Amino acid sequence: MLEPEILQWFALVFGAVVGSFLNVVIWRLPREESLIRPGSHCPACGAPIRRYDNIPIVSWLLLRGRCRSCRAGISVRYPLVELFSALLSFFLFQRFGASWHYLVYFGFAAGLLAASAIDLVHRIIPDEISLAGTAAGLLIALIPKAPVPFLSALLGALAGFLSLSLVIAGYWLLTRREGMGMGDPKLLAAIGAFLGWQALPFVVLAASFTGTIVGLGMILVQKKGRFYKIPFGPFLSLGAWIWLLFEPTLQEWIFRGPGGWG
């Protein structure tokens, strides 16, 4: 049996490799390009990326963020996504160990990472991620001894979608302006399907709090008269990641801690 330290390093490397694929998803999915063909290539000159130039994080550092062929700049997003994916994999492995729960929840967390990056750049959350995530969460909940019972997953998906949909409808009725797109309710439905309805109040509260802080910061630094639209998807993902990593502690604090509901 492998030593725990070796498995932890494996989880870290595995997460970085998955992050490399997520970069392909982030670039190609909004452009409706195939995720398989052609192989990895420079977006600027189209030159195929050699295998030794495609090592997560390391290759970007060695190449100093530039294409080997045309010397065009390569976005810092690539190593950041790979690093974030590696850290998600590592910490989820710390919580769940070498189990199918780890694989399921890392896949879920990686999907949120891809959706968040796409939302930041393109202001959209592809249905291929949110709807597929909702379906996957519900199907996994049907497995015996699943971490989230099917009823909780179903209620989570419905509550996630309907709650934000009502917020969007109410905001439009009051202001006649679109506050957020329908991608956010679909993403929250996927989060509810994977984490259950019990996680939704915390996820939405954490997303609203962090989103407000970031929004206030942008108001302070933005140019006068200029309006910035902040995507909500990344903040929903952040709330879901926090719940996923610290659920036992959060459950204890919310339901049994000082002033809790238990």
Backbone as CSV, one residue per row, in Angstrom:
resi,resn,N_x,N_y,N_z,CA_x,CA_y,CA_z,C_x,C_y,C_z
1,MET,0.849,-1.206,0.000,0.000,0.000,0.000,0.882,1.251,0.000
2,LEU,0.519,2.232,-0.793,1.314,3.452,-0.909,1.229,4.288,0.363
3,GLU,2.326,4.968,0.668,2.366,5.847,1.826,1.424,7.037,1.612
4,PRO,0.802,7.550,2.701,-0.116,8.688,2.573,0.521,9.896,1.891
5,GLU,1.811,10.148,2.174,2.478,11.304,1.569,2.562,11.171,0.053
6,ILE,2.800,9.935,-0.420,2.874,9.704,-1.863,1.510,9.939,-2.502
7,LEU,0.458,9.467,-1.840,-0.895,9.664,-2.362,-1.261,11.144,-2.397
8,GLN,-0.819,11.893,-1.409,-1.101,13.325,-1.389,-0.397,14.043,-2.541
9,TRP,0.847,13.657,-2.806,1.557,14.222,-3.952,0.876,13.833,-5.258
10,PHE,0.390,12.598,-5.310,-0.328,12.160,-6.507,-1.580,13.005,-6.716
11,ALA,-2.314,13.274,-5.629,-3.520,14.104,-5.732,-3.172,15.494,-6.240
12,LEU,-2.044,16.028,-5.786,-1.620,17.362,-6.216,-1.297,17.376,-7.710
13,VAL,-0.525,16.380,-8.153,-0.155,16.303,-9.573,-1.383,16.020,-10.430
14,PHE,-2.237,15.118,-9.966,-3.462,14.793,-10.696,-4.328,16.033,-10.877
15,GLY,-4.436,16.836,-9.829,-5.218,18.065,-9.925,-4.646,19.037,-10.934
16,ALA,-3.315,19.139,-10.990,-2.684,20.037,-11.961,-2.925,19.565,-13.387
17,VAL,-2.869,18.248,-13.604,-3.123,17.694,-14.939,-4.565,17.963,-15.356
18,VAL,-5.497,17.762,-14.426,-6.899,18.071,-14.724,-7.051,19.560,-15.019
19,GLY,-6.328,20.392,-14.284,-6.372,21.828,-14.535,-5.913,22.187,-15.933
20,SER,-4.924,21.444,-16.457,-4.470,21.672,-17.831,-5.600,21.407,-18.823
21,PHE,-6.374,20.344,-18.566,-7.520,20.070,-19.434,-8.605,21.131,-19.257
22,LEU,-8.780,21.604,-18.031,-9.776,22.650,-17.801,-9.464,23.898,-18.614
23,ASN,-8.184,24.189,-18.797,-7.815,25.337,-19.628,-8.287,25.162,-21.068
24,VAL,-8.255,23.924,-21.549,-8.790,23.638,-22.884,-10.289,23.906,-22.904
25,VAL,-10.984,23.434,-21.865,-12.431,23.650,-21.766,-12.745,25.142,-21.708
26,ILE,-12.007,25.874,-20.891,-12.248,27.307,-20.709,-12.055,28.071,-22.015
27,TRP,-11.074,27.679,-22.802,-10.807,28.364,-24.068,-11.781,27.957,-25.164
28,ARG,-12.068,26.672,-25.267,-12.792,26.178,-26.442,-14.309,26.131,-26.283
29,LEU,-14.794,25.839,-25.087,-16.238,25.662,-24.931,-17.029,26.911,-25.308
30,PRO,-16.647,28.115,-24.871,-17.406,29.306,-25.285,-17.334,29.567,-26.783
31,ARG,-16.295,29.050,-27.427,-16.129,29.237,-28.872,-16.733,28.088,-29.674
32,GLU,-17.368,27.168,-28.964,-18.026,26.006,-29.581,-17.049,25.195,-30.436
33,GLU,-15.828,25.038,-29.928,-14.814,24.231,-30.599,-14.736,22.860,-29.947
34,SER,-14.225,21.893,-30.679,-14.050,20.545,-30.148,-13.041,20.559,-29.006
35,LEU,-13.333,19.788,-27.961,-12.414,19.690,-26.837,-11.297,18.687,-27.100
36,ILE,-11.405,17.948,-28.199,-10.445,16.879,-28.488,-9.506,17.244,-29.626
37,ARG,-10.067,17.743,-30.738,-9.261,18.064,-31.915,-9.467,19.520,-32.327
38,PRO,-8.418,20.163,-32.799,-7.015,19.708,-32.844,-6.395,19.647,-31.458
39,GLY,-5.160,19.137,-31.373,-4.459,19.076,-30.102,-4.105,20.459,-29.596
40,SER,-3.480,20.508,-28.429,-3.108,21.792,-27.828,-2.206,22.582,-28.771
41,HIS,-2.526,23.853,-28.941,-1.759,24.699,-29.846,-1.778,26.136,-29.348
42,CYS,-0.848,26.931,-29.848,-0.769,28.339,-29.475,-1.954,29.091,-30.076
43,PRO,-2.723,29.831,-29.274,-3.853,30.585,-29.817,-3.430,31.663,-30.806
44,ALA,-2.182,32.144,-30.693,-1.723,33.239,-31.552,-1.250,32.752,-32.915
45,CYS,-0.352,31.748,-32.940,0.230,31.310,-34.217,-0.256,29.939,-34.665
46,GLY,-0.949,29.221,-33.791,-1.475,27.911,-34.159,-0.463,26.786,-34.098
47,ALA,0.764,27.060,-33.664,1.795,26.018,-33.597,1.431,24.986,-32.536
48,PRO,1.555,23.694,-32.868,1.267,22.654,-31.866,2.188,22.802,-30.654
49,ILE,1.635,22.558,-29.481,2.429,22.644,-28.257,3.084,21.292,-27.998
50,ARG,4.399,21.288,-27.901,5.135,20.054,-27.667,4.809,19.499,-26.282
51,ARG,4.981,18.188,-26.141,4.647,17.560,-24.864,5.435,18.159,-23.710
52,TYR,6.716,18.425,-23.932,7.529,18.973,-22.840,7.224,20.439,-22.573
53,ASP,6.430,21.059,-23.439,5.979,22.427,-23.189,4.565,22.454,-22.616
54,ASN,4.033,21.278,-22.321,2.652,21.184,-21.855,2.580,20.622,-20.437
55,ILE,3.671,20.747,-19.698,3.689,20.294,-18.307,3.006,21.358,-17.451
56,PRO,1.956,20.998,-16.711,1.215,21.997,-15.940,2.121,22.854,-15.055
57,ILE,1.876,24.124,-15.069,2.559,25.142,-14.260,4.032,25.285,-14.649
58,VAL,4.770,24.169,-14.656,6.218,24.199,-14.870,6.573,24.786,-16.232
59,SER,5.891,24.317,-17.294,6.232,24.777,-18.642,6.007,26.274,-18.795
60,TRP,4.936,26.781,-18.217,4.665,28.223,-18.316,5.792,29.015,-17.662
61,LEU,6.271,28.533,-16.525,7.360,29.222,-15.828,8.662,29.150,-16.627
62,LEU,8.972,27.975,-17.172,10.212,27.819,-17.936,10.202,28.664,-19.205
63,LEU,9.020,28.766,-19.832,8.894,29.562,-21.054,8.663,31.043,-20.758
64,ARG,8.583,31.368,-19.458,8.349,32.758,-19.031,7.077,33.334,-19.645
65,GLY,6.067,32.475,-19.727,4.764,32.929,-20.191,4.697,33.294,-21.650
66,ARG,5.547,32.648,-22.488,5.540,32.962,-23.920,5.566,31.685,-24.753
67,CYS,4.978,31.764,-25.941,4.998,30.639,-26.882,6.430,30.416,-27.373
68,ARG,6.852,29.153,-27.433,8.202,28.856,-27.906,8.375,29.235,-29.377
69,SER,7.302,29.130,-30.170,7.409,29.360,-31.614,7.357,30.836,-31.990
70,CYS,6.315,31.537,-31.530,6.125,32.925,-31.965,6.419,33.952,-30.880
71,ARG,6.694,33.488,-29.657,7.006,34.352,-28.521,5.842,35.230,-28.077
72,ALA,4.646,34.888,-28.546,3.464,35.622,-28.081,3.217,35.292,-26.609
73,GLY,2.649,36.252,-25.892,2.384,36.042,-24.478,1.302,34.999,-24.243
74,ILE,1.488,34.181,-23.215,0.501,33.182,-22.798,-0.106,33.669,-21.490
75,SER,-1.413,33.740,-21.437,-2.112,34.302,-20.281,-1.701,33.607,-18.979
76,VAL,-1.593,34.398,-17.921,-1.284,33.853,-16.602,-2.435,33.000,-16.078
77,ARG,-3.587,33.092,-16.749,-4.715,32.259,-16.352,-4.361,30.780,-16.394
78,TYR,-3.543,30.380,-17.344,-3.230,28.955,-17.505,-2.576,28.360,-16.260
79,PRO,-1.468,28.905,-15.765,-0.892,28.321,-14.552,-1.754,28.528,-13.312
80,LEU,-2.518,29.623,-13.271,-3.373,29.863,-12.113,-4.474,28.815,-12.024
81,VAL,-5.099,28.483,-13.149,-6.133,27.440,-13.159,-5.531,26.099,-12.760
82,GLU,-4.356,25.789,-13.288,-3.698,24.520,-12.956,-3.333,24.456,-11.476
83,LEU,-2.853,25.572,-10.931,-2.506,25.615,-9.512,-3.745,25.492,-8.641
84,PHE,-4.802,26.208,-8.987,-6.032,26.165,-8.199,-6.635,24.768,-8.241
85,SER,-6.615,24.145,-9.408,-7.124,22.783,-9.542,-6.299,21.812,-8.702
86,ALA,-4.979,21.985,-8.699,-4.106,21.126,-7.891,-4.419,21.270,-6.407
87,LEU,-4.648,22.498,-5.955,-4.951,22.730,-4.546,-6.313,22.159,-4.169
88,LEU,-7.301,22.311,-5.051,-8.604,21.710,-4.793,-8.481,20.202,-4.641
89,SER,-7.744,19.577,-5.551,-7.544,18.130,-5.494,-6.857,17.727,-4.194
90,PHE,-5.834,18.461,-3.810,-5.068,18.140,-2.605,-5.939,18.228,-1.353
91,PHE,-6.662,19.330,-1.199,-7.446,19.520,0.019,-8.669,18.600,0.064
92,LEU,-9.257,18.312,-1.085,-10.359,17.352,-1.102,-9.856,15.952,-0.776
93,PHE,-8.643,15.627,-1.227,-8.051,14.337,-0.862,-7.787,14.288,0.639
94,GLN,-7.383,15.410,1.211,-7.162,15.467,2.651,-8.447,15.169,3.408
95,ARG,-9.570,15.608,2.867,-10.835,15.398,3.569,-11.414,14.012,3.318
96,PHE,-11.419,13.566,2.055,-12.116,12.325,1.714,-11.199,11.119,1.564
97,GLY,-9.888,11.351,1.443,-8.975,10.234,1.265,-9.130,9.582,-0.101
98,ALA,-8.501,8.420,-0.249,-8.554,7.691,-1.525,-9.885,6.957,-1.633
99,SER,-10.916,7.681,-2.017,-12.270,7.124,-2.092,-12.979,7.661,-3.327
100,TRP,-14.098,7.030,-3.650,-14.867,7.517,-4.795,-15.499,8.864,-4.473
101,HIS,-15.691,9.159,-3.188,-16.204,10.479,-2.815,-15.230,11.573,-3.254
102,TYR,-13.941,11.306,-3.093,-12.927,12.274,-3.532,-13.028,12.514,-5.033
103,LEU,-13.129,11.453,-5.814,-13.199,11.600,-7.269,-14.451,12.369,-7.689
104,VAL,-15.581,12.033,-7.062,-16.841,12.696,-7.400,-16.769,14.187,-7.082
105,TYR,-16.325,14.503,-5.882,-16.337,15.902,-5.474,-15.227,16.715,-6.129
106,PHE,-14.116,16.070,-6.472,-13.108,16.813,-7.222,-13.609,17.109,-8.632
107,GLY,-14.296,16.156,-9.252,-14.890,16.418,-10.560,-15.881,17.568,-10.501
108,PHE,-16.688,17.598,-9.446,-17.647,18.684,-9.241,-16.928,20.018,-9.046
109,ALA,-15.906,20.027,-8.184,-15.157,21.258,-7.922,-14.438,21.752,-9.169
110,ALA,-13.919,20.826,-9.974,-13.242,21.204,-11.217,-14.228,21.814,-12.209
111,GLY,-15.432,21.269,-12.266,-16.458,21.846,-13.128,-16.802,23.269,-12.720
112,LEU,-16.877,23.508,-11.410,-17.125,24.870,-10.927,-15.991,25.810,-11.308
113,LEU,-14.767,25.301,-11.272,-13.614,26.124,-11.646,-13.688,26.537,-13.111
114,ALA,-14.026,25.591,-13.977,-14.162,25.912,-15.399,-15.292,26.914,-15.626
115,ALA,-16.438,26.682,-14.980,-17.577,27.589,-15.135,-17.232,28.994,-14.652
116,SER,-16.503,29.091,-13.542,-16.143,30.394,-12.981,-15.202,31.158,-13.902
117,ALA,-14.201,30.458,-14.438,-13.249,31.118,-15.334,-13.939,31.610,-16.602
118,ILE,-14.835,30.801,-17.144,-15.575,31.209,-18.342,-16.472,32.403,-18.029
119,ASP,-17.113,32.379,-16.868,-17.995,33.478,-16.483,-17.208,34.777,-16.303
120,LEU,-16.009,34.680,-15.761,-15.182,35.872,-15.572,-14.799,36.517,-16.897
121,VAL,-14.505,35.688,-17.892,-14.023,36.199,-19.180,-15.172,36.548,-20.119
122,HIS,-16.155,35.656,-20.216,-17.199,35.787,-21.239,-18.561,36.208,-20.684
123,ARG,-18.694,36.236,-19.359,-19.973,36.576,-18.721,-21.076,35.583,-19.098
124,ILE,-20.697,34.321,-19.274,-21.677,33.265,-19.512,-21.266,32.039,-18.706
125,ILE,-22.248,31.203,-18.391,-21.986,29.904,-17.775,-22.578,28.860,-18.707
126,PRO,-21.760,28.109,-19.417,-22.273,27.167,-20.418,-23.211,26.124,-19.817
127,ASP,-24.312,25.860,-20.521,-25.232,24.809,-20.089,-24.544,23.452,-20.047
128,GLU,-23.521,23.280,-20.892,-22.808,22.000,-20.909,-22.198,21.680,-19.549
129,ILE,-21.924,22.711,-18.762,-21.372,22.493,-17.421,-22.482,22.437,-16.379
130,SER,-23.368,23.442,-16.377,-24.376,23.524,-15.316,-25.439,22.433,-15.430
131,LEU,-25.986,22.232,-16.616,-27.027,21.213,-16.769,-26.458,19.809,-16.618
132,ALA,-25.277,19.593,-17.199,-24.636,18.284,-17.036,-24.286,18.044,-15.572
133,GLY,-23.875,19.104,-14.874,-23.565,18.968,-13.457,-24.788,18.620,-12.634
134,THR,-25.920,19.247,-12.945,-27.159,18.930,-12.233,-27.551,17.478,-12.449
135,ALA,-27.506,17.033,-13.695,-27.852,15.645,-14.004,-26.903,14.674,-13.306
136,ALA,-25.607,14.987,-13.320,-24.624,14.112,-12.680,-24.857,14.037,-11.175
137,GLY,-25.141,15.181,-10.556,-25.388,15.189,-9.121,-26.590,14.352,-8.738
138,LEU,-27.658,14.436,-9.526,-28.863,13.653,-9.239,-28.623,12.165,-9.457
139,LEU,-27.892,11.820,-10.506,-27.601,10.408,-10.769,-26.719,9.811,-9.676
140,ILE,-25.730,10.557,-9.230,-24.849,10.067,-8.164,-25.628,9.874,-6.870
141,ALA,-26.611,10.749,-6.628,-27.418,10.636,-5.410,-28.254,9.360,-5.387
142,LEU,-28.458,8.734,-6.545,-29.212,7.479,-6.614,-28.378,6.278,-6.183
143,ILE,-27.055,6.445,-6.128,-26.176,5.340,-5.746,-26.350,5.043,-4.257
144,PRO,-26.469,3.772,-3.873,-26.572,3.442,-2.444,-25.395,4.011,-1.653
145,LYS,-25.681,4.538,-0.478,-24.681,5.144,0.408,-24.015,6.374,-0.217
146,ALA,-24.734,7.045,-1.095,-24.220,8.298,-1.657,-24.107,9.335,-0.545
147,PRO,-23.159,10.260,-0.634,-22.984,11.255,0.438,-24.192,12.163,0.623
148,VAL,-24.953,12.381,-0.441,-26.169,13.199,-0.361,-27.345,12.357,-0.832
149,PRO,-28.378,12.159,0.002,-29.547,11.380,-0.419,-30.231,12.016,-1.628
150,PHE,-30.929,11.190,-2.395,-31.537,11.683,-3.633,-32.539,12.795,-3.365
151,LEU,-33.369,12.649,-2.328,-34.375,13.677,-2.053,-33.714,15.011,-1.734
152,SER,-32.642,14.969,-0.955,-31.921,16.203,-0.636,-31.301,16.815,-1.885
153,ALA,-30.765,15.966,-2.769,-30.173,16.456,-4.016,-31.241,17.054,-4.927
154,LEU,-32.389,16.393,-5.022,-33.476,16.889,-5.872,-34.005,18.219,-5.351
155,LEU,-34.238,18.289,-4.038,-34.701,19.548,-3.451,-33.651,20.646,-3.614
156,GLY,-32.381,20.263,-3.516,-31.311,21.238,-3.700,-31.293,21.803,-5.105
157,ALA,-31.468,20.931,-6.096,-31.480,21.390,-7.486,-32.668,22.314,-7.747
158,LEU,-33.840,21.917,-7.270,-35.040,22.727,-7.489,-34.955,24.058,-6.741
159,ALA,-34.545,23.993,-5.472,-34.458,25.217,-4.670,-33.393,26.157,-5.221
160,GLY,-32.274,25.597,-5.663,-31.218,26.431,-6.220,-31.677,27.181,-7.451
161,PHE,-32.337,26.477,-8.354,-32.789,27.116,-9.590,-33.907,28.118,-9.325
162,LEU,-34.900,27.714,-8.541,-36.069,28.568,-8.344,-35.741,29.810,-7.520
163,SER,-34.885,29.668,-6.514,-34.597,30.813,-5.640,-33.945,31.958,-6.412
164,LEU,-32.911,31.656,-7.184,-32.259,32.723,-7.950,-33.127,33.196,-9.111
165,SER,-33.934,32.311,-9.671,-34.845,32.724,-10.745,-35.843,33.753,-10.232
166,LEU,-36.338,33.551,-9.009,-37.266,34.508,-8.412,-36.574,35.840,-8.134
167,VAL,-35.328,35.787,-7.710,-34.565,37.018,-7.480,-34.401,37.792,-8.787
168,ILE,-34.075,37.074,-9.856,-33.908,37.713,-11.166,-35.213,38.343,-11.628
169,ALA,-36.323,37.598,-11.472,-37.629,38.110,-11.889,-38.029,39.326,-11.065
170,GLY,-37.807,39.265,-9.749,-38.151,40.389,-8.888,-37.344,41.632,-9.210
171,TYR,-36.048,41.450,-9.466,-35.196,42.587,-9.805,-35.643,43.223,-11.117
172,TRP,-36.011,42.402,-12.085,-36.449,42.943,-13.373,-37.761,43.702,-13.225
173,LEU,-38.690,43.184,-12.412,-39.965,43.863,-12.212,-39.779,45.219,-11.533
174,LEU,-38.806,45.298,-10.631,-38.584,46.541,-9.901,-37.796,47.566,-10.699
175,THR,-36.847,47.109,-11.501,-35.932,48.036,-12.171,-36.041,48.035,-13.690
176,ARG,-36.703,46.994,-14.234,-36.758,46.806,-15.688,-35.363,46.638,-16.279
177,ARG,-34.457,46.124,-15.456,-33.101,45.830,-15.920,-32.739,44.402,-15.533
178,GLU,-31.833,43.837,-16.315,-31.381,42.476,-16.027,-30.251,42.521,-15.013
179,GLY,-30.463,41.892,-13.855,-29.445,41.897,-12.816,-28.396,40.819,-13.009
180,MET,-28.830,39.628,-13.346,-27.922,38.522,-13.623,-28.571,37.617,-14.655
181,GLY,-27.768,36.804,-15.308,-28.296,35.920,-16.332,-28.851,34.640,-15.736
182,MET,-29.500,33.842,-16.573,-30.082,32.587,-16.113,-29.029,31.503,-15.914
183,GLY,-27.787,31.789,-16.276,-26.733,30.817,-16.013,-26.494,30.617,-14.526
184,ASP,-26.710,31.661,-13.730,-26.481,31.563,-12.288,-27.472,30.626,-11.600
185,PRO,-28.792,30.722,-11.867,-29.706,29.740,-11.282,-29.385,28.303,-11.692
186,LYS,-28.974,28.109,-12.941,-28.619,26.759,-13.387,-27.385,26.246,-12.651
187,LEU,-26.414,27.139,-12.423,-25.216,26.731,-11.688,-25.563,26.398,-10.241
188,LEU,-26.439,27.198,-9.625,-26.837,26.915,-8.247,-27.640,25.624,-8.164
189,ALA,-28.367,25.296,-9.226,-29.070,24.009,-9.261,-28.074,22.856,-9.225
190,ALA,-26.985,22.977,-9.976,-25.948,21.938,-9.960,-25.304,21.838,-8.583
191,ILE,-25.064,22.983,-7.961,-24.489,22.989,-6.614,-25.434,22.302,-5.633
192,GLY,-26.722,22.613,-5.732,-27.700,21.976,-4.857,-27.802,20.484,-5.082
193,ALA,-27.668,20.050,-6.339,-27.740,18.623,-6.642,-26.567,17.863,-6.037
194,PHE,-25.404,18.470,-6.000,-24.215,17.797,-5.455,-24.115,17.920,-3.938
195,LEU,-24.508,19.062,-3.389,-24.301,19.305,-1.961,-25.563,19.164,-1.131
196,GLY,-26.735,19.106,-1.779,-27.985,19.016,-1.041,-28.531,20.394,-0.688
197,TRP,-29.824,20.426,-0.378,-30.464,21.715,-0.110,-29.899,22.384,1.144
198,GLN,-29.377,21.582,2.083,-28.875,22.155,3.331,-27.717,23.119,3.107
199,ALA,-26.985,22.938,2.012,-25.816,23.787,1.757,-26.186,25.134,1.150
200,LEU,-27.369,25.229,0.560,-27.699,26.413,-0.232,-27.716,27.720,0.553
201,PRO,-28.308,27.768,1.766,-28.280,29.053,2.484,-26.869,29.576,2.702
202,PHE,-25.951,28.687,3.095,-24.572,29.134,3.305,-23.932,29.559,1.994
203,VAL,-24.121,28.773,0.934,-23.497,29.081,-0.358,-23.946,30.449,-0.858
204,VAL,-25.244,30.705,-0.812,-25.772,31.985,-1.300,-25.309,33.137,-0.410
205,LEU,-25.321,32.919,0.912,-24.881,33.969,1.835,-23.404,34.291,1.629
206,ALA,-22.573,33.251,1.509,-21.137,33.468,1.291,-20.891,34.153,-0.043
207,ALA,-21.634,33.746,-1.076,-21.481,34.359,-2.395,-21.897,35.826,-2.365
208,SER,-23.002,36.114,-1.702,-23.484,37.496,-1.628,-22.519,38.376,-0.849
209,PHE,-21.984,37.840,0.248,-21.063,38.618,1.085,-19.775,38.933,0.332
210,THR,-19.153,37.904,-0.233,-17.891,38.129,-0.955,-18.112,38.969,-2.207
211,GLY,-19.243,38.746,-2.891,-19.552,39.549,-4.066,-19.735,41.014,-3.718
212,THR,-20.375,41.279,-2.579,-20.569,42.661,-2.136,-19.240,43.327,-1.806
213,ILE,-18.366,42.592,-1.115,-17.052,43.142,-0.764,-16.264,43.496,-2.024
214,VAL,-16.240,42.571,-2.983,-15.521,42.825,-4.234,-16.158,43.991,-4.990
215,GLY,-17.491,44.016,-5.020,-18.188,45.096,-5.711,-17.884,46.459,-5.111
216,LEU,-17.874,46.544,-3.780,-17.547,47.811,-3.123,-16.111,48.224,-3.423
217,GLY,-15.213,47.241,-3.450,-13.826,47.547,-3.786,-13.687,48.095,-5.189
218,MET,-14.438,47.527,-6.131,-14.372,47.997,-7.512,-14.972,49.389,-7.652
219,ILE,-16.011,49.681,-6.862,-16.602,51.018,-6.900,-15.583,52.063,-6.450
220,LEU,-14.776,51.698,-5.461,-13.791,52.640,-4.924,-12.660,52.931,-5.901
221,VAL,-12.315,51.931,-6.727,-11.155,52.110,-7.614,-11.541,52.412,-9.059
222,GLN,-12.816,52.202,-9.420,-13.189,52.392,-10.817,-13.254,53.875,-11.170
223,LYS,-13.177,54.127,-12.465,-13.261,55.499,-12.946,-14.681,56.022,-12.790
224,LYS,-14.787,57.295,-12.509,-16.088,57.917,-12.295,-16.953,57.783,-13.537
225,GLY,-18.206,57.356,-13.317,-19.146,57.233,-14.419,-19.043,55.928,-15.185
226,ARG,-18.080,55.071,-14.796,-17.927,53.802,-15.504,-18.584,52.702,-14.692
227,PHE,-19.291,51.798,-15.380,-20.038,50.738,-14.704,-19.418,49.383,-15.024
228,TYR,-19.147,48.603,-13.977,-18.601,47.264,-14.145,-19.651,46.242,-13.725
229,LYS,-19.888,45.280,-14.590,-20.808,44.200,-14.265,-20.003,43.022,-13.728
230,ILE,-20.279,42.639,-12.487,-19.514,41.585,-11.832,-20.258,40.262,-11.973
231,PRO,-19.639,39.237,-12.531,-20.302,37.936,-12.637,-20.479,37.308,-11.261
232,PHE,-21.613,36.650,-11.055,-21.942,36.068,-9.754,-21.490,34.614,-9.647
233,GLY,-21.296,33.961,-10.794,-20.932,32.550,-10.798,-19.704,32.215,-9.969
234,PRO,-18.595,32.975,-10.109,-17.408,32.663,-9.307,-17.651,32.724,-7.807
235,PHE,-18.539,33.613,-7.367,-18.815,33.717,-5.936,-19.678,32.546,-5.457
236,LEU,-20.596,32.088,-6.299,-21.342,30.874,-5.968,-20.393,29.687,-5.853
237,SER,-19.448,29.605,-6.771,-18.467,28.519,-6.728,-17.631,28.597,-5.458
238,LEU,-17.234,29.806,-5.079,-16.443,29.976,-3.864,-17.214,29.477,-2.643
239,GLY,-18.487,29.848,-2.549,-19.307,29.370,-1.440,-19.418,27.857,-1.422
240,ALA,-19.559,27.252,-2.611,-19.654,25.793,-2.703,-18.344,25.126,-2.301
241,TRP,-17.218,25.697,-2.725,-15.910,25.128,-2.348,-15.707,25.180,-0.841
242,ILE,-16.075,26.294,-0.227,-15.914,26.424,1.225,-16.763,25.381,1.941
243,TRP,-18.014,25.231,1.517,-18.893,24.228,2.128,-18.332,22.829,1.923
244,LEU,-17.856,22.564,0.745,-17.339,21.239,0.419,-16.138,20.881,1.289
245,LEU,-15.281,21.840,1.546,-14.068,21.572,2.318,-14.296,21.594,3.825
246,PHE,-15.254,22.391,4.269,-15.430,22.585,5.712,-16.835,22.239,6.197
247,GLU,-17.546,21.397,5.465,-18.933,21.087,5.822,-19.094,20.620,7.265
248,PRO,-18.304,19.655,7.762,-18.516,19.213,9.154,-18.408,20.357,10.156
249,THR,-17.410,21.206,9.985,-17.230,22.338,10.894,-18.377,23.331,10.770
250,LEU,-18.801,23.601,9.539,-19.898,24.549,9.325,-21.207,24.015,9.885
251,GLN,-21.461,22.718,9.687,-22.670,22.109,10.237,-22.672,22.217,11.754
252,GLU,-21.521,21.938,12.361,-21.414,22.020,13.822,-21.657,23.444,14.302
253,TRP,-21.078,24.408,13.590,-21.211,25.803,13.994,-22.640,26.318,13.814
254,ILE,-23.257,25.970,12.687,-24.591,26.490,12.379,-25.652,25.887,13.287
255,PHE,-25.592,24.553,13.463,-26.685,23.872,14.144,-26.442,23.627,15.631
256,ARG,-25.169,23.637,16.073,-24.910,23.305,17.476,-24.044,24.323,18.201
257,GLY,-23.502,25.268,17.449,-22.607,26.235,18.073,-23.365,27.302,18.829
258,PRO,-22.636,28.280,19.392,-23.278,29.388,20.105,-24.259,30.119,19.203
259,GLY,-25.486,30.196,19.641,-26.503,30.867,18.848,-26.996,30.045,17.689
260,GLY,-26.575,28.756,17.618,-26.990,27.901,16.512,-28.449,27.529,16.621
261,TRP,-28.887,26.732,15.658,-30.306,26.393,15.586,-30.618,25.074,16.278
262,GLY,-29.568,24.375,16.741,-29.785,23.058,17.325,-30.042,23.124,18.818
